[in-house]
Amino acid sequence: MHKTSNKVLAAAVAASLMLAAGGAAAQKNDLLSIYRDALANDPVYASARFANQAAREREPQARSALLPNVGAAVGYSQIWQDSSTPNVSNSFNSWGPSLQLTMPIYRPQNWDALSQAKLAVQSSEAQLAQARQDLILRVTQAYFDVLAAQDALTAIEASKKATAEQLAQAKREFEVGTKTIVDTHEAQARFDQIAAQEQVARGDLIVKRNALRAIIGRDAGDSLLPLRDAPQLTAPQPADVEAWAKRAEDSSYGVAIARAAAEIAQLETTRSRHGHYPTLDLAASVSQSRTSGSLTSDTSNTFRDSRIGVQLNIPIYSGGLIQSRVREALANEERARQDLESARRNAAQGARQAFTGVDFGLAQVRALESAEVSAKSQLDSTRLGYQVGVRINLDVLNATTQLFNTQRDLKKARYDFLVNGLRLKSAVGALDDKDLEAINALLAR
């Protein structure tokens, strides 16, 4: 009976060592395939793409205010006039086409608006790049959340199986009188506890799968490739947290967006001040009209009119509107400066936090790898002690649970390390598809 129980426990331990590797041949989706689905189906990223397309139109719209404006018109009029001239109609028609051209010569506000539009496009490009980085992070986090939930459920199932066999053995040994009823009660209590944990783990797995489904637009099921055993994990370079923080202050997309907003606010102040400046436009028109008569004659006449000139407008007094706009722009400019400083500090803080997560995460992985080896040795020793009577059934159950939990925690620590590594790259604006490919290469095939 001891040999049978030991074989079952050994099989359960072996199964726990393959928490995510089992059934790899049936796996179909790796991290890159899930990411490609997200690129095509994630509504958040799609919204950012269309927002970028819309923002690109701001530049040609602003430039149009600096270019000639040409318009054509066709008019028709019915004219009535009083006349005492005999045999002359006092009602006649007038109709004909006209062409007008207006060309701004000096309008500094329009140049300010063009510069603002260019900055708005730059900001939109940075926002799209940030959205793509965020998508990489969300996909990777959701992917590993599913794997972690599967690992937790697999560990519980393996522990449940081992506990069930230990419970059956305790009952047999109690029946033959070699063990007390206490061993049976301990095994039964542990089995019931694990059964309750199993239901919680199943629910958590469903939640994590639904979260991934919301990003990629389909149910990936249990077809995700797991992380291979003992993947090669490396520390970030350079190994200086302040170097990463400084880089984040200079290069993060959040800072780039805030910097563009600050420059736009500064230009808005200049644009408001230019409201005091005069404007100069070139105006030209060509028109032709034909009338059916006039007050002095009932003969049809054709007239052609061509004009060209300049128009100077000088603002003198607008009820304090321009001064108010300048004060408003100055306040918004100062607010934008503060927002930029806040963005720099947040970027540096995000880089420091991500670096800490990577640095201590790698140390945690190394510690849990050692703990896994110790837990295996402890289980082997406890099983041997149980066989010779110096250990009780509860000791075996505790050792088994500890091994399963250690293996689960080790996998979770590896997932967290990889995600934090991506967060560190994102904090400095350097995260791209190649980083995802590097993680994808660590998956079991």
Contacts in CASP RR format, 6 or more apart in sequence:
PFRMAT RR
TARGET T0000
AUTHOR 0000-0000-0000
METHOD contacts of the structure
MODEL  1
MHKTSNKVLAAAVAASLMLAAGGAAAQKNDLLSIYRDALANDPVYASARF
ANQAAREREPQARSALLPNVGAAVGYSQIWQDSSTPNVSNSFNSWGPSLQ
LTMPIYRPQNWDALSQAKLAVQSSEAQLAQARQDLILRVTQAYFDVLAAQ
DALTAIEASKKATAEQLAQAKREFEVGTKTIVDTHEAQARFDQIAAQEQV
ARGDLIVKRNALRAIIGRDAGDSLLPLRDAPQLTAPQPADVEAWAKRAED
SSYGVAIARAAAEIAQLETTRSRHGHYPTLDLAASVSQSRTSGSLTSDTS
NTFRDSRIGVQLNIPIYSGGLIQSRVREALANEERARQDLESARRNAAQG
ARQAFTGVDFGLAQVRALESAEVSAKSQLDSTRLGYQVGVRINLDVLNAT
TQLFNTQRDLKKARYDFLVNGLRLKSAVGALDDKDLEAINALLAR
1 169 0 8 1.000
1 172 0 8 1.000
1 173 0 8 1.000
2 387 0 8 1.000
4 169 0 8 1.000
5 165 0 8 1.000
5 166 0 8 1.000
5 169 0 8 1.000
6 383 0 8 1.000
6 387 0 8 1.000
8 161 0 8 1.000
8 162 0 8 1.000
8 165 0 8 1.000
9 162 0 8 1.000
9 165 0 8 1.000
9 166 0 8 1.000
9 379 0 8 1.000
9 383 0 8 1.000
9 396 0 8 1.000
9 400 0 8 1.000
12 158 0 8 1.000
12 159 0 8 1.000
12 161 0 8 1.000
12 162 0 8 1.000
12 165 0 8 1.000
12 400 0 8 1.000
13 158 0 8 1.000
13 162 0 8 1.000
13 376 0 8 1.000
13 379 0 8 1.000
13 400 0 8 1.000
13 403 0 8 1.000
15 154 0 8 1.000
15 158 0 8 1.000
15 161 0 8 1.000
16 154 0 8 1.000
16 155 0 8 1.000
16 158 0 8 1.000
16 159 0 8 1.000
16 403 0 8 1.000
16 404 0 8 1.000
16 407 0 8 1.000
17 229 0 8 1.000
17 407 0 8 1.000
19 150 0 8 1.000
19 151 0 8 1.000
19 154 0 8 1.000
19 155 0 8 1.000
19 158 0 8 1.000
19 226 0 8 1.000
19 407 0 8 1.000
19 408 0 8 1.000
19 411 0 8 1.000
20 147 0 8 1.000
20 150 0 8 1.000
20 151 0 8 1.000
20 154 0 8 1.000
20 226 0 8 1.000
20 227 0 8 1.000
20 411 0 8 1.000
20 444 0 8 1.000
21 226 0 8 1.000
21 228 0 8 1.000
21 229 0 8 1.000
21 444 0 8 1.000
22 226 0 8 1.000
24 225 0 8 1.000
24 226 0 8 1.000
24 444 0 8 1.000
24 445 0 8 1.000
26 223 0 8 1.000
27 223 0 8 1.000
27 224 0 8 1.000
27 225 0 8 1.000
27 226 0 8 1.000
27 444 0 8 1.000
28 223 0 8 1.000
29 220 0 8 1.000
29 223 0 8 1.000
29 224 0 8 1.000
29 225 0 8 1.000
30 224 0 8 1.000
30 225 0 8 1.000
30 440 0 8 1.000
30 443 0 8 1.000
31 139 0 8 1.000
31 140 0 8 1.000
31 143 0 8 1.000
31 225 0 8 1.000
31 436 0 8 1.000
31 439 0 8 1.000
31 440 0 8 1.000
31 443 0 8 1.000
32 436 0 8 1.000
32 437 0 8 1.000
32 440 0 8 1.000
34 139 0 8 1.000
34 143 0 8 1.000
34 212 0 8 1.000
34 216 0 8 1.000
34 220 0 8 1.000
34 224 0 8 1.000
35 135 0 8 1.000
35 136 0 8 1.000
35 139 0 8 1.000
35 433 0 8 1.000
35 436 0 8 1.000
37 216 0 8 1.000
37 217 0 8 1.000
37 218 0 8 1.000
38 45 0 8 1.000
38 135 0 8 1.000
38 138 0 8 1.000
38 139 0 8 1.000
38 215 0 8 1.000
38 216 0 8 1.000
39 45 0 8 1.000
39 135 0 8 1.000
41 215 0 8 1.000
41 216 0 8 1.000
41 217 0 8 1.000
41 218 0 8 1.000
42 135 0 8 1.000
42 138 0 8 1.000
42 215 0 8 1.000
42 216 0 8 1.000
42 217 0 8 1.000
44 131 0 8 1.000
44 134 0 8 1.000
44 135 0 8 1.000
45 131 0 8 1.000
45 132 0 8 1.000
45 134 0 8 1.000
45 135 0 8 1.000
48 127 0 8 1.000
48 128 0 8 1.000
48 131 0 8 1.000
48 132 0 8 1.000
49 128 0 8 1.000
49 131 0 8 1.000
51 124 0 8 1.000
51 127 0 8 1.000
51 128 0 8 1.000
52 124 0 8 1.000
52 125 0 8 1.000
52 127 0 8 1.000
52 128 0 8 1.000
55 120 0 8 1.000
55 121 0 8 1.000
55 123 0 8 1.000
55 124 0 8 1.000
56 121 0 8 1.000
56 124 0 8 1.000
58 117 0 8 1.000
58 120 0 8 1.000
58 121 0 8 1.000
59 114 0 8 1.000
59 117 0 8 1.000
59 118 0 8 1.000
59 120 0 8 1.000
59 121 0 8 1.000
61 117 0 8 1.000
62 110 0 8 1.000
62 113 0 8 1.000
62 114 0 8 1.000
62 116 0 8 1.000
62 117 0 8 1.000
63 114 0 8 1.000
63 117 0 8 1.000
65 104 0 8 1.000
65 107 0 8 1.000
65 110 0 8 1.000
65 113 0 8 1.000
65 114 0 8 1.000
66 104 0 8 1.000
66 107 0 8 1.000
66 110 0 8 1.000
66 111 0 8 1.000
66 114 0 8 1.000
67 103 0 8 1.000
68 101 0 8 1.000
68 102 0 8 1.000
68 103 0 8 1.000
69 101 0 8 1.000
69 102 0 8 1.000
69 103 0 8 1.000
70 99 0 8 1.000
70 100 0 8 1.000
70 101 0 8 1.000
71 99 0 8 1.000
71 100 0 8 1.000
71 101 0 8 1.000
72 97 0 8 1.000
72 98 0 8 1.000
72 99 0 8 1.000
72 100 0 8 1.000
73 97 0 8 1.000
73 98 0 8 1.000
73 100 0 8 1.000
74 95 0 8 1.000
74 96 0 8 1.000
74 97 0 8 1.000
74 98 0 8 1.000
75 95 0 8 1.000
75 96 0 8 1.000
75 97 0 8 1.000
75 98 0 8 1.000
76 93 0 8 1.000
76 94 0 8 1.000
76 95 0 8 1.000
76 96 0 8 1.000
77 93 0 8 1.000
77 94 0 8 1.000
77 95 0 8 1.000
78 91 0 8 1.000
78 93 0 8 1.000
79 91 0 8 1.000
79 92 0 8 1.000
79 93 0 8 1.000
79 94 0 8 1.000
79 291 0 8 1.000
80 90 0 8 1.000
80 91 0 8 1.000
81 90 0 8 1.000
81 91 0 8 1.000
81 295 0 8 1.000
82 90 0 8 1.000
83 90 0 8 1.000
83 295 0 8 1.000
85 295 0 8 1.000
85 296 0 8 1.000
87 298 0 8 1.000
88 295 0 8 1.000
88 296 0 8 1.000
88 297 0 8 1.000
88 298 0 8 1.000
89 293 0 8 1.000
89 298 0 8 1.000
90 295 0 8 1.000
92 291 0 8 1.000
92 292 0 8 1.000
92 293 0 8 1.000
92 294 0 8 1.000
92 298 0 8 1.000
93 291 0 8 1.000
93 292 0 8 1.000
94 289 0 8 1.000
94 290 0 8 1.000
94 291 0 8 1.000
94 292 0 8 1.000
95 289 0 8 1.000
95 290 0 8 1.000
96 287 0 8 1.000
96 288 0 8 1.000
96 289 0 8 1.000
96 290 0 8 1.000
97 287 0 8 1.000
97 288 0 8 1.000
98 285 0 8 1.000
98 286 0 8 1.000
98 287 0 8 1.000
98 288 0 8 1.000
99 285 0 8 1.000
99 286 0 8 1.000
99 287 0 8 1.000
100 283 0 8 1.000
100 284 0 8 1.000
100 285 0 8 1.000
101 282 0 8 1.000
101 283 0 8 1.000
101 284 0 8 1.000
101 285 0 8 1.000
102 281 0 8 1.000
102 282 0 8 1.000
102 283 0 8 1.000
103 281 0 8 1.000
103 282 0 8 1.000
103 283 0 8 1.000
103 284 0 8 1.000
104 110 0 8 1.000
104 279 0 8 1.000
104 280 0 8 1.000
104 281 0 8 1.000
104 282 0 8 1.000
105 280 0 8 1.000
105 281 0 8 1.000
105 282 0 8 1.000
105 310 0 8 1.000
106 278 0 8 1.000
106 279 0 8 1.000
106 280 0 8 1.000
107 279 0 8 1.000
107 280 0 8 1.000
107 281 0 8 1.000
108 271 0 8 1.000
108 274 0 8 1.000
108 277 0 8 1.000
109 271 0 8 1.000
109 274 0 8 1.000
109 275 0 8 1.000
109 277 0 8 1.000
112 267 0 8 1.000
112 268 0 8 1.000
112 270 0 8 1.000
112 271 0 8 1.000
112 274 0 8 1.000
113 271 0 8 1.000
115 267 0 8 1.000
116 264 0 8 1.000
116 267 0 8 1.000
116 268 0 8 1.000
116 271 0 8 1.000
119 260 0 8 1.000
119 263 0 8 1.000
119 264 0 8 1.000
119 267 0 8 1.000
120 260 0 8 1.000
120 264 0 8 1.000
122 256 0 8 1.000
122 260 0 8 1.000
123 256 0 8 1.000
123 257 0 8 1.000
123 260 0 8 1.000
123 261 0 8 1.000
123 264 0 8 1.000
126 253 0 8 1.000
126 254 0 8 1.000
126 256 0 8 1.000
126 257 0 8 1.000
126 260 0 8 1.000
127 253 0 8 1.000
127 257 0 8 1.000
129 253 0 8 1.000
129 429 0 8 1.000
130 253 0 8 1.000
130 254 0 8 1.000
130 257 0 8 1.000
133 253 0 8 1.000
133 426 0 8 1.000
133 429 0 8 1.000
133 431 0 8 1.000
134 426 0 8 1.000
135 215 0 8 1.000
136 422 0 8 1.000
136 426 0 8 1.000
136 431 0 8 1.000
136 432 0 8 1.000
136 433 0 8 1.000
136 435 0 8 1.000
136 436 0 8 1.000
137 419 0 8 1.000
137 422 0 8 1.000
137 423 0 8 1.000
137 426 0 8 1.000
137 431 0 8 1.000
138 215 0 8 1.000
139 215 0 8 1.000
139 216 0 8 1.000
139 436 0 8 1.000
140 418 0 8 1.000
140 419 0 8 1.000
140 422 0 8 1.000
140 436 0 8 1.000
140 439 0 8 1.000
141 419 0 8 1.000
142 208 0 8 1.000
142 211 0 8 1.000
142 212 0 8 1.000
142 215 0 8 1.000
143 212 0 8 1.000
143 224 0 8 1.000
144 227 0 8 1.000
144 415 0 8 1.000
144 416 0 8 1.000
144 418 0 8 1.000
144 419 0 8 1.000
145 208 0 8 1.000
145 211 0 8 1.000
145 212 0 8 1.000
146 205 0 8 1.000
146 208 0 8 1.000
146 209 0 8 1.000
146 212 0 8 1.000
146 220 0 8 1.000
146 224 0 8 1.000
147 224 0 8 1.000
147 226 0 8 1.000
147 227 0 8 1.000
147 411 0 8 1.000
147 415 0 8 1.000
148 208 0 8 1.000
148 411 0 8 1.000
148 412 0 8 1.000
148 415 0 8 1.000
149 201 0 8 1.000
149 204 0 8 1.000
149 205 0 8 1.000
149 207 0 8 1.000
149 208 0 8 1.000
149 209 0 8 1.000
150 205 0 8 1.000
150 222 0 8 1.000
150 224 0 8 1.000
150 226 0 8 1.000
151 407 0 8 1.000
151 408 0 8 1.000
151 411 0 8 1.000
151 412 0 8 1.000
152 201 0 8 1.000
152 204 0 8 1.000
152 205 0 8 1.000
152 408 0 8 1.000
153 198 0 8 1.000
153 201 0 8 1.000
153 202 0 8 1.000
153 204 0 8 1.000
153 205 0 8 1.000
155 404 0 8 1.000
155 405 0 8 1.000
155 407 0 8 1.000
155 408 0 8 1.000
156 194 0 8 1.000
156 197 0 8 1.000
156 198 0 8 1.000
156 201 0 8 1.000
156 404 0 8 1.000
157 198 0 8 1.000
158 404 0 8 1.000
159 194 0 8 1.000
159 400 0 8 1.000
159 401 0 8 1.000
159 404 0 8 1.000
160 191 0 8 1.000
160 194 0 8 1.000
160 195 0 8 1.000
160 198 0 8 1.000
162 397 0 8 1.000
162 400 0 8 1.000
163 187 0 8 1.000
163 190 0 8 1.000
163 191 0 8 1.000
163 194 0 8 1.000
163 397 0 8 1.000
163 400 0 8 1.000
164 191 0 8 1.000
166 187 0 8 1.000
166 393 0 8 1.000
166 396 0 8 1.000
166 397 0 8 1.000
166 400 0 8 1.000
167 184 0 8 1.000
167 187 0 8 1.000
167 188 0 8 1.000
167 190 0 8 1.000
167 191 0 8 1.000
169 393 0 8 1.000
170 179 0 8 1.000
170 183 0 8 1.000
170 184 0 8 1.000
170 186 0 8 1.000
170 187 0 8 1.000
170 393 0 8 1.000
171 184 0 8 1.000
173 179 0 8 1.000
173 183 0 8 1.000
174 180 0 8 1.000
174 181 0 8 1.000
174 183 0 8 1.000
174 184 0 8 1.000
179 393 0 8 1.000
183 392 0 8 1.000
183 393 0 8 1.000
183 394 0 8 1.000
186 392 0 8 1.000
186 393 0 8 1.000
186 394 0 8 1.000
186 397 0 8 1.000
187 393 0 8 1.000
187 397 0 8 1.000
190 394 0 8 1.000
190 397 0 8 1.000
190 401 0 8 1.000
209 219 0 8 1.000
209 220 0 8 1.000
209 221 0 8 1.000
212 220 0 8 1.000
213 219 0 8 1.000
213 220 0 8 1.000
225 443 0 8 1.000
225 444 0 8 1.000
225 445 0 8 1.000
226 443 0 8 1.000
226 444 0 8 1.000
227 411 0 8 1.000
227 414 0 8 1.000
227 415 0 8 1.000
227 442 0 8 1.000
227 443 0 8 1.000
227 444 0 8 1.000
228 442 0 8 1.000
228 443 0 8 1.000
228 444 0 8 1.000
228 445 0 8 1.000
229 444 0 8 1.000
230 369 0 8 1.000
231 414 0 8 1.000
231 442 0 8 1.000
232 442 0 8 1.000
233 362 0 8 1.000
233 365 0 8 1.000
233 414 0 8 1.000
233 417 0 8 1.000
233 418 0 8 1.000
235 358 0 8 1.000
235 359 0 8 1.000
235 362 0 8 1.000
236 244 0 8 1.000
236 355 0 8 1.000
236 358 0 8 1.000
236 359 0 8 1.000
236 421 0 8 1.000
236 424 0 8 1.000
238 244 0 8 1.000
239 359 0 8 1.000
241 351 0 8 1.000
241 352 0 8 1.000
241 355 0 8 1.000
241 356 0 8 1.000
241 359 0 8 1.000
244 351 0 8 1.000
244 352 0 8 1.000
244 354 0 8 1.000
244 355 0 8 1.000
244 424 0 8 1.000
244 427 0 8 1.000
244 428 0 8 1.000
245 348 0 8 1.000
245 349 0 8 1.000
245 351 0 8 1.000
245 352 0 8 1.000
245 355 0 8 1.000
246 348 0 8 1.000
247 351 0 8 1.000
247 428 0 8 1.000
248 255 0 8 1.000
248 347 0 8 1.000
248 348 0 8 1.000
248 350 0 8 1.000
248 351 0 8 1.000
248 427 0 8 1.000
248 428 0 8 1.000
248 429 0 8 1.000
249 255 0 8 1.000
249 344 0 8 1.000
249 347 0 8 1.000
249 348 0 8 1.000
251 428 0 8 1.000
251 429 0 8 1.000
251 430 0 8 1.000
252 343 0 8 1.000
252 347 0 8 1.000
252 351 0 8 1.000
252 427 0 8 1.000
252 428 0 8 1.000
252 429 0 8 1.000
253 429 0 8 1.000
254 343 0 8 1.000
254 347 0 8 1.000
255 340 0 8 1.000
255 343 0 8 1.000
255 344 0 8 1.000
255 347 0 8 1.000
257 343 0 8 1.000
258 336 0 8 1.000
258 339 0 8 1.000
258 340 0 8 1.000
258 342 0 8 1.000
258 343 0 8 1.000
258 344 0 8 1.000
259 340 0 8 1.000
259 343 0 8 1.000
261 336 0 8 1.000
261 339 0 8 1.000
261 340 0 8 1.000
262 333 0 8 1.000
262 336 0 8 1.000
262 337 0 8 1.000
262 339 0 8 1.000
262 340 0 8 1.000
264 336 0 8 1.000
265 329 0 8 1.000
265 332 0 8 1.000
265 333 0 8 1.000
265 335 0 8 1.000
265 336 0 8 1.000
265 337 0 8 1.000
266 333 0 8 1.000
266 336 0 8 1.000
268 329 0 8 1.000
268 332 0 8 1.000
268 333 0 8 1.000
269 326 0 8 1.000
269 329 0 8 1.000
269 330 0 8 1.000
269 332 0 8 1.000
269 333 0 8 1.000
271 329 0 8 1.000
272 322 0 8 1.000
272 325 0 8 1.000
272 326 0 8 1.000
272 328 0 8 1.000
272 329 0 8 1.000
273 326 0 8 1.000
275 315 0 8 1.000
275 322 0 8 1.000
275 325 0 8 1.000
276 315 0 8 1.000
276 322 0 8 1.000
277 315 0 8 1.000
278 312 0 8 1.000
278 313 0 8 1.000
278 314 0 8 1.000
278 315 0 8 1.000
279 312 0 8 1.000
279 313 0 8 1.000
280 310 0 8 1.000
280 311 0 8 1.000
280 312 0 8 1.000
280 313 0 8 1.000
281 310 0 8 1.000
281 311 0 8 1.000
281 313 0 8 1.000
282 308 0 8 1.000
282 309 0 8 1.000
282 310 0 8 1.000
282 311 0 8 1.000
283 307 0 8 1.000
283 308 0 8 1.000
283 309 0 8 1.000
283 310 0 8 1.000
283 311 0 8 1.000
284 307 0 8 1.000
284 308 0 8 1.000
284 309 0 8 1.000
285 305 0 8 1.000
285 306 0 8 1.000
285 307 0 8 1.000
285 308 0 8 1.000
286 304 0 8 1.000
286 305 0 8 1.000
286 306 0 8 1.000
286 307 0 8 1.000
287 304 0 8 1.000
287 305 0 8 1.000
287 306 0 8 1.000
288 302 0 8 1.000
288 303 0 8 1.000
288 304 0 8 1.000
288 305 0 8 1.000
289 302 0 8 1.000
289 303 0 8 1.000
289 305 0 8 1.000
290 300 0 8 1.000
290 301 0 8 1.000
290 302 0 8 1.000
290 303 0 8 1.000
291 300 0 8 1.000
291 301 0 8 1.000
291 303 0 8 1.000
292 298 0 8 1.000
292 300 0 8 1.000
293 299 0 8 1.000
293 300 0 8 1.000
293 301 0 8 1.000
294 301 0 8 1.000
315 322 0 8 1.000
347 427 0 8 1.000
350 423 0 8 1.000
350 427 0 8 1.000
351 424 0 8 1.000
351 427 0 8 1.000
351 428 0 8 1.000
354 420 0 8 1.000
354 421 0 8 1.000
354 423 0 8 1.000
354 424 0 8 1.000
354 426 0 8 1.000
354 427 0 8 1.000
355 424 0 8 1.000
357 416 0 8 1.000
357 417 0 8 1.000
357 420 0 8 1.000
358 417 0 8 1.000
358 420 0 8 1.000
358 421 0 8 1.000
358 424 0 8 1.000
361 413 0 8 1.000
361 416 0 8 1.000
361 417 0 8 1.000
361 420 0 8 1.000
362 417 0 8 1.000
364 413 0 8 1.000
364 417 0 8 1.000
365 410 0 8 1.000
365 413 0 8 1.000
365 414 0 8 1.000
365 417 0 8 1.000
368 406 0 8 1.000
368 409 0 8 1.000
368 410 0 8 1.000
368 413 0 8 1.000
369 410 0 8 1.000
371 406 0 8 1.000
371 410 0 8 1.000
372 403 0 8 1.000
372 406 0 8 1.000
372 407 0 8 1.000
372 410 0 8 1.000
375 399 0 8 1.000
375 402 0 8 1.000
375 403 0 8 1.000
375 406 0 8 1.000
375 407 0 8 1.000
376 403 0 8 1.000
378 399 0 8 1.000
378 402 0 8 1.000
378 403 0 8 1.000
379 396 0 8 1.000
379 399 0 8 1.000
379 400 0 8 1.000
379 402 0 8 1.000
379 403 0 8 1.000
382 391 0 8 1.000
382 395 0 8 1.000
382 396 0 8 1.000
382 398 0 8 1.000
382 399 0 8 1.000
383 396 0 8 1.000
383 399 0 8 1.000
385 391 0 8 1.000
386 392 0 8 1.000
386 393 0 8 1.000
386 395 0 8 1.000
386 396 0 8 1.000
418 439 0 8 1.000
418 442 0 8 1.000
422 431 0 8 1.000
422 435 0 8 1.000
422 436 0 8 1.000
422 439 0 8 1.000
425 431 0 8 1.000
425 435 0 8 1.000
END
